[in-house]
Each structure stands twice: as structure tokens, then as C-alpha cells.
Amino acid sequence: MNSTAIANKHIVILGGGTAGWMTANLMAVKWKNQNVQISLVESPAIGTVGVGEGSTPQLKSFFDQIGIDEKEWMPACHATYKNGIRFNGWSSREGFESYFHPFASRIDAFSAPALFYNSMHRRKGVNIECHPDRFYLSAKLAQQHKSPIPDHNFPFPIGYGYHFDANLLGQFLSNLGVSRGVKHIQAKALDVGMHANGDIANLHLDNGKTISGDIFVDCSGFEGVLIQQTLKVPFVSFKENLFNDCAVAIPSPVSQPLRSETISTAMKYGWAWDIPLTNRVGNGYVYSADYCSPEQAEIELRTKLNLLDSEVEARHLKMKIGRVEKHWHQNCLAVGLSQGFIEPLEATALHFVQETIEGFIDAMNNSNESDSVCIQHQVTFNQKMNQRFEGIRDYIVAHYRLSSKDDTDYWLANSANPNISDQLKRIVNGWMGAEDITQIIQQAKIPSYYPPFSWLCILAGYGIFPKQLSDAPKDSAAHKYDLNYVDDFIQRCSLNFQDHQSFLDLHF
Ligand SMILES: Cc1cc2nc3c(=O)[nH]c(=O)nc-3n(C[C@H](O)[C@H](O)[C@H](O)COP(=O)(O)OP(=O)(O)OC[C@H]3O[C@@H](n4cnc5c(N)ncnc54)[C@H](O)[C@@H]3O)c2cc1C
């Protein structure tokens, strides 16, 4: 690649959290032949957010791109495999008190069409089975505490994510980045120097030095030191759509058997995560400060964990929910919490970090030194990022709107919240109107971040169906799929997967 806009440039990354080090590593690998210099400035005194312990399958492709095997990073970060997320207690509809959101796998093509088909009939009032858990191999693997890695004779790879210690992942990526030539500067940025054209010129550090660069990547966390404070890019709050703005995290001892799923349990004023690592369980309660104090939240979480009398420390965090208007502005790219955050219910933040870096790398690789080409890429990039943010937001909002919990003013306010997007309305109305969920998304050209099967799982998983049901004769079209066959197929497939703990013991 010759004379792209990135060749011979100095990239300065502000922030050494997961976002900063993911950026540094990916850029170092992707631009290793472009004579690019990368410096990362971070202040140990400020520290990182230090949570964020669940991923989507995208993280596997991040490690593949930087050439790091699971055997290298997973044990170093006490990591485990994640088949998906189980949602407990979000719905009180009978038979739908719990459901599992799997990651997509090719093998679903053999069992999931039955769910799509049955759910259509159920929405037309036929009493037919369509709880999503029965139709996905990943749900079975999670239920059986199995790893998602099949024996070598099984030809279908399964989609999976990871659980990991966020601080250790940061350290691992930091060591790796430095070993690959990233210059690591431990100092606080006190001030930002500007060019006349509005670009960032340099950072003045508390060690008395100044660092200049061509491109600045803002990975400074919720503060958004460069993108928000310096460049004054406006922040679009999602507070009207999503009420949660605080979290409290408390670790608990490792539990057996070692699970291969995240559990999200509905609480009085939000929800609690439960993430199994090899050396501990990560727990946290995400709640709204408008409805619950930090003390109340901590007590409710400790009670859930049976840790009321324990001295183990709780960490309290504040969250700023929303996004910046532009993720790439002037010569600054915002990555991670500085560009925005949607509460962690579906653990999408690092996925987004990765997409932002990959999108920027693509845009720069396709730009030349001409300003107009670069600006064109910038506009497209920002539109795409904003659509992504809105797509994830809608899916998270759907959890709250579809939940039937009504035991506190928090849940009542959520289910009555009128602030939902036209796109989300279209999906829910189409579902209630017994339309095909795939067609709703395709025909309405909804730039949804989540694929149709995810929407199907959430809508069917919460039991969003008509109450009045009638039985259809056994030979009617509604009974096209033999569910005993589906059960048998999934059970037999699951025999090709090992117990999660045994798999980790054997391979790592
Ligand atoms: C409660 C909670 C749960 C979460 N759960 C998940 C999850 O399950 N999955 C997921 O993918 N994500 C999750 N996230 C998000 C995830 O934690 C973040 O996306 C990820 O950690 C990246 O954070 P960051 O690097 O952007 O910011 P931070 O970790 O806050 O890092 C900011 C960095 O900037 C540096 N810095 C700031 N100002 C200056 C300055 N002036 N000078 C020098 N350095 C500076 C700091 O020292 C630090 O190194 C969660 C977040 C929260 C709050």
C-alpha cells in the first residue's frame, strides 16, 4: 500500500484502558509496513474503569488479527468461554421467566427455522412451542456447562465470546503493544495544543514534556478529554431511553460447575451481571440513581450474593449513557467510553471499540493525502457509527419495554417510557402483527445492529404472544416441525462438546 493518508504518520493515543491498548495493537499490526509511529499516553494516577468482562464473538477476530492464540491470552486473563447470555427474571409471563440469547452459529440452520415458523403460528394464536432455548445448540451447551469448542470430528464451528479479567486483559495488551514497538508514556495530559485549522497539535504532559502527533486517538474514558472537552463535539444523551447510570461491582468466589454463559438477573432497580472467570465470579448491579441509592444497590447485590457480612470491597461506578455526535472529528478519533457507552446488558462495548478501529483503519487505507477524500470518509464513518449506536440502543431498550416486571416504580416507568425509536416501534408492531421478523427488518431497511434471530429470541424469549391460544390439530400446517426431532438433534450435537472446566484444564 503506497501513499495512503496514514503513511509516515505519528499516532498519539490518549488513554491506556482496554480501548487504548486495543487501538494500539490493531494499528501496530495493520500499519506495520506504513512507517507509522504509535505512542500511548496514560496516567496511572487516573486509572482505568477496570470492568467490562464479557465479550461478543468479535473479540476472537481481534486476537486473530493481531496473531494471538487463545492459549496465550486466555489463561493470562483467567478467561472462560461464553456461549451467550441468560436473562433471568425479566419476564413474569408463565413459561418465559428465563431465556437464553445465543451467538449465531451455522448449525442453527438445522434447528432455528422451526422457531421462526412456530413463532409465526403462535402469534396467530396457535398453542405451539416456541421458547427459544429449545432451538439453539448454544443454549444446550450453556445449560450443560460445556465449552463451545467441538471435538475435531464435528464440522460445525459454534459462535462464542469470552469472559475475562478486564485489568489483566489491559496488562496483556499493554505488554504486547510495547513488545511490538508502541511507545508507552506514563504521564497525565494537562493541556492540549491546537493548530490554526482546529486540528490537535500536541499534548502537554505533567512530566514537563510535550508530545506532538498527526492523528490523536481519544481513549480517555468517560471524560472524553480530546473529543468532548477539547474539540467540543456535542454529546447526545440516551438518558431518556435508558435510565441506568450507575453500577456497583463485587467479586465472589469461583463457583462449580464452571458455567459457560453470562447470567443477567433482573433486580429491583436494574439488573445484575454474573460472569464466571477461572479464579472468581465477576458480579455487578447496573441501576438508575433516580430510583436507588448506591448504598441500597450495594445491599441488594450483597444480599443476592450472600455477601452481606463479607468484607470484600464493592466498587461504585458512574456511567454516562449516550454517544458523541461525531466519533472522528478533525484529526481526532474517539474510541471506547470517550465516544459513548450503552449500558453493558449485552456486553457490546468492546465489540464497538473493535469496529471503530477497524472502520477507521479501512477509511485511512482508502484515503489519499487529499483532504476532500478524507472528509468524505469521515462523514460516512460517523454516520455508520451513529447508526450502530442507535441500533444497539434500540435492542437494549427492547429489554426494558418487553419486560413484564412491575414490582417497583423503576420497572413501571420503564414499561411506560414513551421514548422509543420509530425503528423499534416498527419491529414490535410487525411482530405483534404476525409479520416475518426477517422481512420486517429487511423491508423497512432498518439498519439494525442485531440480526433477525436476536430479535426473535428477545421477543419470543419474553413471551410476547397473544394470551388467547387455540390448539391446532396434530396434522395441521402449524405442526410442520417435529420438535422431538429438534430435541434429539440438539442433544446429539451436544455430545461433541466437553465439560467447560475439563476443556480448560486439558487445553490451557
Ligand atoms: C459497569 C460497566 C460494565 C461494563 N461491562 C462491559 C462488558 O461486559 N463488556 C464490554 O465489552 N464492555 C463493558 N463495559 C465497557 C468497558 O469497560 C469499556 O468499554 C472498556 O473498558 C474501555 O474503556 P476505555 O479504555 O474507553 O476507558 P478507561 O478504562 O476509563 O480508560 C481511560 C484511560 O484514559 C486515561 N486518561 C484519562 N484522562 C487522562 C489524562 N488527562 N492523561 C492521561 N491519561 C488519561 C486513564 O488513565 C485510562 O488509562 C462496561 C463498562 C461499565 C462502566
The ligand as an SDF file (V2000), in Angstrom:
LIG
                    3D

 53 58  0  0  0  0  0  0  0  0999 V2000
  -20.3110   -1.1150   34.7660 C   0  0  0  0  0  0  0  0  0  0  0  0
  -19.6890   -1.4010   33.4300 C   0  0  0  0  0  0  0  0  0  0  0  0
  -19.7250   -2.6880   32.9100 C   0  0  0  0  0  0  0  0  0  0  0  0
  -19.1690   -2.9590   31.6620 C   0  0  0  0  0  0  0  0  0  0  0  0
  -19.2580   -4.2170   31.1290 N   0  0  0  0  0  0  0  0  0  0  0  0
  -18.7940   -4.4540   29.8920 C   0  0  0  0  0  0  0  0  0  0  0  0
  -18.8600   -5.7410   29.3080 C   0  0  0  0  0  0  0  0  0  0  0  0
  -19.3110   -6.7010   29.9140 O   0  0  0  0  0  0  0  0  0  0  0  0
  -18.3690   -5.9020   28.0570 N   0  0  0  0  0  0  0  0  0  0  0  0
  -17.8300   -4.8680   27.3480 C   0  0  0  0  0  0  0  0  0  0  0  0
  -17.4350   -5.0630   26.2020 O   0  0  0  0  0  0  0  0  0  0  0  0
  -17.6950   -3.6530   27.9020 N   0  0  0  0  0  0  0  0  0  0  0  0
  -18.1790   -3.4180   29.1350 C   0  0  0  0  0  0  0  0  0  0  0  0
  -18.0300   -2.1800   29.6750 N   0  0  0  0  0  0  0  0  0  0  0  0
  -17.3210   -1.1440   28.9280 C   0  0  0  0  0  0  0  0  0  0  0  0
  -15.8360   -1.3590   29.0440 C   0  0  0  0  0  0  0  0  0  0  0  0
  -15.4690   -1.3850   30.3970 O   0  0  0  0  0  0  0  0  0  0  0  0
  -15.0960   -0.2590   28.3120 C   0  0  0  0  0  0  0  0  0  0  0  0
  -15.5850   -0.1380   27.0170 O   0  0  0  0  0  0  0  0  0  0  0  0
  -13.6260   -0.6000   28.2180 C   0  0  0  0  0  0  0  0  0  0  0  0
  -13.1020   -0.8690   29.4660 O   0  0  0  0  0  0  0  0  0  0  0  0
  -12.8550    0.5190   27.5750 C   0  0  0  0  0  0  0  0  0  0  0  0
  -12.7290    1.6060   28.4470 O   0  0  0  0  0  0  0  0  0  0  0  0
  -11.8010    2.8020   27.9750 P   0  0  0  0  0  0  0  0  0  0  0  0
  -10.4820    2.2440   27.6580 O   0  0  0  0  0  0  0  0  0  0  0  0
  -12.5230    3.5550   26.9280 O   0  0  0  0  0  0  0  0  0  0  0  0
  -11.7540    3.7460   29.2520 O   0  0  0  0  0  0  0  0  0  0  0  0
  -10.9740    3.5880   30.6610 P   0  0  0  0  0  0  0  0  0  0  0  0
  -10.8230    2.1800   31.0740 O   0  0  0  0  0  0  0  0  0  0  0  0
  -11.6830    4.5200   31.5930 O   0  0  0  0  0  0  0  0  0  0  0  0
   -9.5260    4.1400   30.3630 O   0  0  0  0  0  0  0  0  0  0  0  0
   -9.2680    5.5260   30.2800 C   0  0  0  0  0  0  0  0  0  0  0  0
   -7.7750    5.7460   30.1900 C   0  0  0  0  0  0  0  0  0  0  0  0
   -7.5270    7.1030   29.9220 O   0  0  0  0  0  0  0  0  0  0  0  0
   -6.5060    7.5600   30.7870 C   0  0  0  0  0  0  0  0  0  0  0  0
   -6.6590    9.0100   30.9530 N   0  0  0  0  0  0  0  0  0  0  0  0
   -7.7840    9.7250   31.1430 C   0  0  0  0  0  0  0  0  0  0  0  0
   -7.5040   11.0310   31.2110 N   0  0  0  0  0  0  0  0  0  0  0  0
   -6.1740   11.1600   31.0420 C   0  0  0  0  0  0  0  0  0  0  0  0
   -5.2700   12.2510   31.0170 C   0  0  0  0  0  0  0  0  0  0  0  0
   -5.6700   13.5300   31.1680 N   0  0  0  0  0  0  0  0  0  0  0  0
   -3.9580   11.9890   30.8200 N   0  0  0  0  0  0  0  0  0  0  0  0
   -3.5030   10.7180   30.6650 C   0  0  0  0  0  0  0  0  0  0  0  0
   -4.3070    9.6580   30.6800 N   0  0  0  0  0  0  0  0  0  0  0  0
   -5.6270    9.8740   30.8640 C   0  0  0  0  0  0  0  0  0  0  0  0
   -6.6990    6.7590   32.0540 C   0  0  0  0  0  0  0  0  0  0  0  0
   -5.5290    6.7430   32.8280 O   0  0  0  0  0  0  0  0  0  0  0  0
   -7.0050    5.3910   31.4470 C   0  0  0  0  0  0  0  0  0  0  0  0
   -5.8060    4.7450   31.1170 O   0  0  0  0  0  0  0  0  0  0  0  0
  -18.5550   -1.9100   30.9330 C   0  0  0  0  0  0  0  0  0  0  0  0
  -18.4740   -0.6190   31.4830 C   0  0  0  0  0  0  0  0  0  0  0  0
  -19.0480   -0.3540   32.7070 C   0  0  0  0  0  0  0  0  0  0  0  0
  -18.9600    1.0370   33.2630 C   0  0  0  0  0  0  0  0  0  0  0  0
  1  2  1  0
  2  3  1  0
  2 52  2  0
  3  4  2  0
  4  5  1  0
  4 50  1  0
  5  6  2  0
  6  7  1  0
  6 13  1  0
  7  8  2  0
  7  9  1  0
  9 10  1  0
 10 11  2  0
 10 12  1  0
 12 13  2  0
 13 14  1  0
 14 15  1  0
 14 50  1  0
 15 16  1  0
 16 17  1  0
 16 18  1  0
 18 19  1  0
 18 20  1  0
 20 21  1  0
 20 22  1  0
 22 23  1  0
 23 24  1  0
 24 25  2  0
 24 26  1  0
 24 27  1  0
 27 28  1  0
 28 29  2  0
 28 30  1  0
 28 31  1  0
 31 32  1  0
 32 33  1  0
 33 34  1  0
 33 48  1  0
 34 35  1  0
 35 36  1  0
 35 46  1  0
 36 37  1  0
 36 45  1  0
 37 38  2  0
 38 39  1  0
 39 40  1  0
 39 45  2  0
 40 41  1  0
 40 42  2  0
 42 43  1  0
 43 44  2  0
 44 45  1  0
 46 47  1  0
 46 48  1  0
 48 49  1  0
 50 51  2  0
 51 52  1  0
 52 53  1  0
M  END
$$$$
